[in-house]
Amino acid sequence: MPDVVLKFLPLGAFCSYLPMKRRRRICDSLGVPISSLAAVVLIAGVSRAAGKPRTGTADQCAECYLAHQGFDRDVSSSRQFLQRSPTAPRALKMLGVALAGARRLEGQNRKFEHSLKLSPRFYLSLSDLAVSEFHRKGEAGTKNDFKQGLKHPPSDPPPNLFLVERYFGEKQFAMALRPYDQAGTRSRGNPRAILREARAALKEGNQKKAVSILALLAPADGSSHFAAGAMLAEAKAYAAAAREFGLARQTYKDPYAAGYNQTLAYVNAGNYSAAIGTANELLNQGHQTAELASVAATAYLKNGQPREAYNALRLATHLDPKNEDGYVDLCEISLDYDNYDLGLEIADLGLSHLPNSERLYLQRGVMRAMKGQFPDAEKDFAKASELAPNEVLPDISLGLLAMQTGRLEKAVEILRRGATRHPDNYLAQYWFAQVLLHSGAPPRTRDGDEVLAALRTSVRLNPDFWHARAELGKVLLERDEVDSAITQLEKAAALNPSASSPLYLLARAYRRKGDDARAHDLVARVSKMQTEERDALSRATLKHIVRDGTAGGPPELRRP
């Protein structure tokens, strides 16, 4: 029989050598599920030949008995051999393992500690003690034991894996990488360890290292490459994610899911031509799905190919006639190119399949408003409000339409109602303030105070909405609150450096403060711009507001 050797193995690998009954007993003794790859156990190498263990030293015999007999007999046998070699660290260590198998963890630990007294650098007992303490006491007081075990030698996987679990639990991701580097657990034979190490690198913000770690995955391991792609996409490393999904397509159980994710990752990475190519490959392979056609349309649009985008969206709506996003996206293309007749046709087609879609009623209302069909547009907006009374856009759209047609009192009524219904919506507050300003609300009056309150609320709800900050600065300036006005106008200008209106108002504010030099510089900047109003909400405000508000959320990755 070959010599018996001791070696650490992940519990899952160890169990593959033993009958199921023995696997369960070992896992139960450690208090871990049999499938856990983080748990470890110290085992003796077992001779492939049948028969009784050969004669040998006390610690070798203890190892063989542990491998061949039940744990209860192991305890008795190990004690007998220990009497013959009371100072053998390995014999003490084997008795500790036998006690663990017999669920006597405290006794096990005493034997490990005794072994360490005899040989302080006997790292096998250090590692066993740390693992045992981890299961007995949980998170408390085991990290130092692991650190000691790691010193002799650094290539021992089990304590490293346990220490990594500890560092991950404490969100110390840089520290979690060290045991992997020390133990050499990065290997093509351990994809879970590779994925875990790559995740630690991503948590540390080191995408380059994560990608280099993931390069160790076996090319044919489709499942691991798919998981790697999802991990990288979550970290917004989209180009690398696309590569991983591309590798996964070769062997993954669902090549369409991998290909769809690859297409989406390419879009997010800005590689639109690659996204188009991948989508067409999948479509030509028979994967005719509305979601894939919609992503392809997005890639075409961003690649400056609106006609191809339109065709892809028509395919999406053909494949899934109830695909609301497809109709809305088609309407948006029509709005972008001012093709309102085509937009009306698409909205009508969508409503024939989705008669209760408030988003499509809003889109059709905008088309009609752009064509000057205001009564019909108002009916569509009112229908959208009826279908979705909790949505803010129908109220805003009705209010803007009333403003555009000169019915300010009606607009005030509608937008006041919208602001009351939606106190936490920055657009509702902003447009309520706007309609009051259009109706001539003077500063320091009831209406003027409502304007100030609504604009402050809009800024609080969305600090990055520069229009609200610019209007708030203007109102504060009219109230002679110059310093506060400058604060808001400076922030508005920073949010949109190409906007001229905040700069013009800032020039007025600095001149009022007596800073003529600063005011002169700002006026000079404004004069260099092509047109002062190019940054303001355009005449087609209604079109842009509804387009942005009815857009669907970004597509999501497919999961395993």
C-alpha positions in Angstrom: 0.0 0.0 0.0 1.4 3.5 -0.8 2.4 5.8 2.0 -0.4 7.6 3.7 -0.3 11.4 3.3 -2.3 14.1 4.9 -3.9 16.7 2.7 -6.5 19.4 2.9 -9.4 19.4 0.4 -12.5 21.5 0.0 -15.4 19.5 1.5 -17.1 19.0 -1.9 -14.0 17.5 -3.4 -13.3 15.3 -0.3 -16.8 13.9 -0.3 -16.4 12.7 -3.9 -14.0 10.0 -2.5 -16.4 8.6 0.1 -19.8 6.8 0.2 -22.8 9.1 0.8 -23.3 7.8 4.3 -19.7 8.8 5.3 -20.2 12.2 3.5 -23.2 13.0 5.5 -21.5 12.1 8.8 -18.6 14.3 8.1 -20.7 17.3 7.1 -23.0 16.8 10.1 -20.0 16.8 12.4 -18.9 20.1 11.1 -22.3 21.6 10.9 -22.2 22.5 7.2 -24.2 21.4 4.1 -22.6 18.7 2.0 -22.5 21.1 -1.0 -20.6 23.8 0.7 -17.4 24.6 -1.0 -16.2 27.0 1.7 -16.1 24.3 4.4 -13.0 22.1 4.7 -12.0 19.0 6.5 -8.6 17.3 7.2 -8.6 13.8 5.8 -6.1 11.0 5.6 -5.1 9.6 2.2 -6.7 6.2 1.8 -5.0 3.2 0.1 -6.8 2.0 -2.9 -6.2 -1.6 -1.9 -8.6 -3.4 0.3 -7.7 -4.8 3.7 -6.4 -3.8 7.1 -3.9 -1.0 7.6 -0.3 -2.1 7.5 2.1 -1.8 10.4 3.6 1.6 10.7 4.2 4.5 13.1 1.5 5.5 15.6 0.4 8.5 13.6 0.3 6.6 10.3 -1.8 3.9 11.9 -4.2 6.5 13.3 -4.6 8.0 9.9 -5.4 4.6 8.3 -7.9 3.7 11.0 -9.6 7.1 10.6 -9.9 6.4 6.9 -11.3 2.9 7.3 -13.4 2.9 10.4 -16.3 4.8 12.0 -15.5 7.9 14.0 -16.5 6.4 17.3 -14.0 3.6 16.9 -11.5 6.1 15.5 -11.6 7.8 18.9 -10.8 4.6 20.8 -8.1 3.5 18.2 -6.5 6.9 18.2 -6.3 7.0 22.0 -4.5 3.6 21.9 -2.0 4.7 19.4 -1.5 8.0 21.2 -0.5 6.0 24.4 2.3 4.4 22.3 3.5 7.8 21.0 2.3 10.5 23.5 4.5 13.2 22.1 3.6 12.7 18.4 1.9 15.9 17.1 0.3 14.0 14.2 -1.2 11.4 16.6 -2.7 14.1 18.7 -4.0 15.8 15.6 -5.6 12.5 14.4 -7.4 12.1 17.7 -8.7 15.6 17.3 -10.1 14.8 13.9 -11.7 11.6 15.3 -13.3 13.6 18.1 -14.6 16.0 15.5 -16.2 13.1 13.6 -17.8 12.0 16.8 -19.2 15.5 17.4 -16.9 16.2 20.4 -15.6 19.6 19.2 -14.3 20.8 22.6 -12.3 17.7 23.1 -11.0 18.0 19.5 -9.8 21.5 20.2 -7.9 20.4 23.3 -6.0 17.8 21.3 -5.2 20.4 18.6 -4.0 22.8 21.2 -1.9 20.1 22.9 -0.4 19.2 19.5 0.6 22.9 19.1 2.3 23.0 22.5 4.5 20.1 21.4 5.1 21.7 18.0 4.1 25.4 17.7 4.8 25.5 14.0 2.7 22.3 13.2 0.5 24.2 10.8 -1.9 21.3 10.2 -3.2 21.6 13.8 -3.2 25.4 13.5 -5.5 25.1 10.5 -7.7 22.4 12.1 -8.1 24.5 15.2 -9.1 27.5 13.2 -11.6 25.6 11.2 -13.1 24.0 14.3 -13.3 27.3 16.1 -15.1 28.8 13.1 -17.8 26.2 13.3 -18.0 26.2 17.1 -18.0 30.0 17.7 -19.0 31.4 14.4 -17.5 34.7 13.5 -15.8 35.4 16.9 -12.2 35.0 17.5 -11.0 32.8 14.6 -9.2 35.2 12.3 -6.0 35.2 14.3 -5.9 31.4 14.2 -6.3 31.5 10.4 -3.6 34.0 10.1 -1.2 31.8 12.1 -2.1 28.8 10.0 -1.4 30.7 6.8 2.2 31.2 7.8 3.1 27.5 7.5 2.8 27.0 4.6 1.0 29.6 2.4 -0.3 27.0 0.0 -2.9 25.4 2.3 -6.3 26.1 0.7 -8.8 25.4 3.6 -7.8 28.1 6.1 -7.4 30.5 3.2 -10.9 29.8 2.0 -12.3 30.3 5.5 -10.3 33.5 6.0 -11.6 34.8 2.7 -15.2 34.2 3.9 -14.4 36.3 7.0 -13.0 39.2 5.0 -15.9 39.1 2.6 -18.3 39.3 5.5 -16.5 42.3 6.8 -16.4 43.9 3.3 -12.5 44.0 3.5 -12.2 43.0 -0.2 -8.5 43.9 -0.5 -7.7 41.6 2.4 -9.9 38.9 0.8 -7.6 38.9 -2.2 -4.4 38.1 -0.2 -5.2 34.6 0.9 -6.1 33.7 -2.7 -2.7 35.0 -3.9 -0.9 33.3 -1.0 -2.6 29.9 -1.4 -2.5 29.8 -5.1 -6.2 28.9 -5.3 -6.4 30.7 -8.7 -6.4 27.7 -11.0 -8.3 26.4 -13.9 -9.6 23.6 -11.8 -11.3 25.8 -9.3 -13.7 28.1 -11.2 -15.6 29.1 -8.1 -12.4 30.4 -6.4 -11.6 32.3 -9.6 -15.0 33.9 -9.7 -14.8 34.8 -6.0 -11.4 36.4 -6.4 -12.5 38.4 -9.4 -15.5 39.6 -7.4 -13.2 40.8 -4.6 -11.1 42.7 -7.2 -14.2 44.3 -8.6 -15.3 45.3 -5.1 -11.9 47.0 -4.8 -12.5 48.8 -8.1 -9.8 47.0 -9.8 -11.5 45.9 -13.1 -8.2 45.2 -14.8 -7.1 42.7 -12.2 -10.6 41.1 -12.2 -10.4 40.6 -16.0 -6.9 39.0 -15.7 -8.2 36.6 -13.0 -11.2 35.6 -15.1 -8.9 34.8 -18.0 -7.9 31.7 -16.0 -11.4 30.2 -16.5 -11.4 27.2 -18.8 -12.7 28.2 -22.3 -15.2 25.4 -22.4 -16.7 26.3 -19.0 -19.8 28.1 -20.3 -21.6 28.4 -16.9 -18.6 30.1 -15.3 -18.1 32.5 -18.3 -21.8 33.4 -18.1 -21.5 34.1 -14.3 -18.4 36.2 -15.0 -20.2 38.2 -17.6 -23.1 39.0 -15.2 -20.6 40.0 -12.5 -18.7 42.3 -14.9 -21.9 43.9 -16.2 -23.0 44.5 -12.6 -19.7 46.4 -12.1 -20.4 48.3 -15.4 -17.3 46.7 -17.1 -19.4 46.2 -20.2 -16.7 45.5 -22.8 -15.2 42.8 -20.6 -18.7 41.4 -19.9 -19.5 41.2 -23.6 -16.3 39.1 -24.1 -17.3 36.7 -21.3 -20.8 36.3 -22.7 -19.3 35.7 -26.1 -17.2 32.8 -24.6 -20.3 31.5 -22.8 -22.2 31.2 -26.1 -20.0 28.3 -27.2 -20.9 25.9 -24.4 -23.6 27.5 -22.2 -26.8 25.6 -21.7 -28.8 28.6 -23.1 -26.8 30.2 -26.0 -29.5 32.6 -26.7 -29.4 34.1 -23.2 -25.6 34.4 -23.5 -26.0 36.1 -26.9 -28.7 38.4 -25.8 -26.6 39.5 -22.8 -23.6 40.0 -25.1 -25.6 42.2 -27.4 -26.8 44.3 -24.5 -23.3 44.5 -23.0 -22.0 45.8 -26.3 -24.7 48.5 -26.4 -23.8 49.6 -22.9 -20.1 49.6 -23.8 -20.8 51.9 -26.8 -19.7 49.3 -29.3 -22.9 49.6 -31.4 -21.6 47.9 -34.6 -20.6 44.8 -32.5 -24.1 44.8 -30.9 -25.7 45.0 -34.3 -23.6 42.2 -35.6 -24.3 39.9 -32.6 -28.0 40.6 -32.7 -28.2 39.8 -36.4 -26.3 36.6 -35.8 -28.8 35.5 -33.3 -31.8 36.6 -35.4 -30.4 34.6 -38.4 -29.9 31.6 -36.2 -33.7 31.6 -35.5 -33.8 33.5 -32.2 -36.6 35.8 -33.4 -37.6 37.6 -30.2 -39.1 41.0 -29.6 -36.6 41.8 -26.9 -33.6 41.1 -29.1 -35.1 43.2 -32.0 -35.7 46.1 -29.5 -32.1 46.0 -28.3 -30.9 45.9 -32.0 -33.1 49.0 -32.7 -31.4 50.8 -29.8 -28.0 49.9 -31.3 -29.0 51.1 -34.7 -30.3 54.4 -33.3 -27.2 55.1 -31.4 -25.1 54.2 -34.4 -26.9 56.8 -36.5 -29.1 54.4 -38.5 -32.7 55.5 -37.8 -34.1 53.6 -40.8 -32.7 50.3 -39.6 -33.8 51.1 -36.1 -37.3 51.7 -37.4 -37.3 48.3 -39.2 -36.0 46.5 -36.1 -38.8 48.0 -34.0 -41.4 47.0 -36.6 -40.0 43.5 -36.3 -40.3 43.7 -32.5 -44.0 44.7 -32.7 -44.7 42.1 -35.3 -43.1 39.4 -33.1 -45.0 40.6 -30.1 -48.0 42.8 -31.0 -48.5 43.6 -27.3 -45.0 44.9 -26.9 -45.8 48.4 -25.6 -42.2 49.5 -25.5 -41.8 48.8 -29.2 -44.7 51.1 -30.1 -43.5 53.8 -27.8 -40.0 53.6 -29.2 -41.3 53.9 -32.7 -43.3 56.9 -31.8 -40.2 58.5 -30.3 -38.3 58.0 -33.6 -41.2 59.7 -35.4 -41.1 62.6 -32.9 -37.3 63.0 -33.3 -37.7 63.2 -37.1 -40.9 65.4 -36.9 -42.8 62.7 -38.8 -46.1 63.2 -36.9 -48.2 61.4 -39.5 -46.2 58.2 -39.1 -46.2 58.6 -35.3 -50.0 58.8 -35.4 -50.2 55.6 -37.5 -48.0 53.8 -35.1 -49.9 55.0 -32.0 -53.2 53.9 -33.6 -51.8 50.5 -34.4 -50.5 50.1 -30.9 -53.8 51.1 -29.3 -55.6 48.6 -31.5 -53.6 45.9 -29.6 -53.3 47.8 -26.2 -56.5 49.8 -25.8 -55.6 50.6 -22.2 -52.1 51.9 -22.7 -51.9 55.4 -21.2 -48.3 55.7 -22.6 -49.6 55.3 -26.1 -52.5 57.8 -25.5 -49.8 60.3 -24.4 -47.8 59.7 -27.5 -50.8 60.1 -29.7 -51.7 63.3 -27.9 -48.3 64.7 -28.5 -48.5 63.8 -32.2 -51.9 65.6 -32.5 -50.6 68.6 -30.5 -47.6 68.9 -32.9 -50.0 68.9 -35.8 -52.2 71.6 -34.2 -55.0 69.2 -33.4 -55.4 70.6 -29.9 -59.0 69.3 -29.0 -58.1 65.8 -30.0 -54.8 66.0 -28.2 -56.6 67.1 -25.1 -58.9 64.1 -25.3 -56.0 61.8 -25.5 -54.3 63.4 -22.5 -57.6 63.2 -20.5 -57.9 59.5 -21.4 -54.4 58.9 -20.3 -55.2 60.6 -17.0 -58.3 58.5 -16.6 -56.4 55.2 -17.2 -53.5 56.2 -14.9 -54.8 58.7 -12.3 -51.7 58.2 -10.2 -49.3 59.2 -13.1 -48.1 62.7 -13.2 -47.5 63.1 -17.0 -51.2 63.3 -18.0 -51.7 66.3 -15.7 -48.5 68.0 -16.9 -49.4 67.4 -20.5 -52.9 68.8 -20.1 -51.5 71.9 -18.3 -48.8 72.5 -21.0 -51.4 72.2 -23.7 -53.6 74.8 -21.9 -50.6 77.1 -21.6 -49.7 76.6 -25.3 -53.3 77.5 -26.3 -53.3 80.6 -24.1 -55.7 79.3 -21.4 -53.7 80.3 -18.4 -56.4 80.0 -15.8 -57.2 76.5 -16.9 -53.5 75.7 -17.0 -53.1 77.0 -13.4 -56.0 74.9 -12.3 -54.6 71.7 -13.9 -51.0 72.2 -12.8 -52.0 73.1 -9.3 -53.9 69.9 -9.1 -50.9 68.0 -10.5 -48.6 69.6 -7.9 -51.1 68.7 -5.1 -51.5 65.1 -6.3 -47.8 64.6 -6.8 -45.9 66.5 -4.0 -42.8 64.4 -4.5 -42.5 64.9 -8.3 -40.0 67.6 -9.3 -41.6 68.2 -12.7 -45.1 68.7 -11.2 -43.6 71.3 -8.9 -41.6 73.0 -11.6 -44.4 73.4 -14.0 -46.8 74.6 -11.4 -44.2 77.4 -10.6 -43.9 78.0 -14.4 -47.6 78.5 -15.0 -47.8 80.9 -12.0 -44.9 82.9 -13.4 -46.6 83.0 -16.8 -49.8 84.3 -15.2 -47.8 87.2 -13.7 -47.3 86.2 -10.1 -45.4 89.1 -8.5 -42.7 88.5 -5.8 -43.8 88.6 -2.1 -47.4 87.9 -2.8 -49.4 84.7 -2.2 -48.8 83.5 -5.7 -45.2 84.6 -5.6 -44.6 82.7 -2.4 -46.2 79.6 -4.0 -43.7 80.0 -6.9 -40.8 80.1 -4.5 -42.0 77.1 -2.5 -42.6 75.0 -5.6 -39.2 75.8 -7.1 -37.4 75.0 -3.9 -39.2 71.7 -3.7 -38.3 70.9 -7.3 -34.7 71.6 -6.6 -34.7 69.5 -3.4 -36.4 66.6 -5.2 -33.9 66.7 -8.2 -30.8 68.8 -7.5 -29.5 68.1 -11.0 -32.5 69.6 -12.8 -30.8 72.8 -13.9 -34.0 74.5 -15.2 -35.5 74.6 -11.7 -32.3 76.0 -10.3 -32.1 78.7 -12.9 -35.7 79.7 -12.3 -35.2 79.7 -8.6 -32.2 81.9 -9.0 -34.2 84.3 -11.1 -37.0 84.5 -8.5 -34.6 85.0 -5.6 -32.9 87.8 -7.6 -36.3 89.5 -8.1 -36.7 89.3 -4.3 -33.3 91.0 -3.8 -31.9 87.9 -2.2 -28.8 88.3 -4.3 -26.4 85.9 -2.6 -28.9 83.1 -2.6 -29.7 83.8 -6.2 -26.0 83.6 -7.1 -25.7 80.2 -5.4 -28.5 78.7 -7.4 -27.4 80.3 -10.7 -23.8 79.1 -10.3 -25.0 75.6 -9.7 -27.4 75.8 -12.7 -24.5 77.0 -14.9 -22.3 74.2 -13.6 -24.9 71.6 -14.4 -25.3 72.8 -18.0 -22.2 74.9 -19.1 -23.7 75.5 -22.5 -26.8 77.2 -21.0 -26.9 81.0 -21.5 -29.8 82.0 -19.3 -28.0 81.2 -16.0 -25.0 83.2 -17.1 -27.1 86.2 -18.2 -28.9 86.1 -14.8 -25.5 85.8 -13.0 -24.2 88.8 -14.8 -27.2 90.8 -13.5 -26.7 89.5 -10.0 -22.9 90.4 -9.9 -23.6 93.8 -11.3 -26.2 94.3 -8.5 -23.5 93.3 -6.0 -21.1 95.9 -7.5 -18.8 93.3 -9.1 -18.8 94.9 -12.6 -15.7 93.0 -13.8 -17.3 89.6 -13.1 -20.5 90.8 -14.7 -18.6 91.9 -17.8 -16.9 88.6 -18.2 -20.2 86.8 -18.0 -21.9 89.0 -20.6 -18.9 88.3 -22.9 -19.4 84.6 -22.5 -23.1 84.9 -23.3 -22.4 87.0 -26.4 -20.3 84.2 -27.9 -23.1 81.8 -27.8 -25.0 81.3 -31.0 -28.4 82.0 -29.4 -29.4 82.8 -25.9 -32.4 80.5 -26.0 -30.8 77.4 -27.4 -30.5 75.9 -24.0 -34.0 76.7 -22.8 -37.0 74.4 -22.9 -37.9 74.5 -26.6 -41.2 75.4 -28.2 -41.7 71.6 -28.3 -41.5 71.2 -24.6 -44.5 69.0 -24.5 -42.8 66.6 -27.0 -39.7 66.3 -24.9 -41.4 66.0 -21.6 -43.7 63.2 -22.7 -41.0 61.4 -24.7 -38.8 61.3 -21.6 -41.6 60.4 -19.3 -43.0 57.5 -21.4 -39.7 55.9 -22.1 -39.5 52.4 -20.7 -36.8 51.3 -18.3 -33.4 50.0 -19.7 -33.5 46.3 -20.7 -32.1 43.8 -18.2 -29.7 41.0 -18.5 -31.1 37.5 -18.8 -30.4 35.4 -15.7 -29.4 31.7 -15.6 
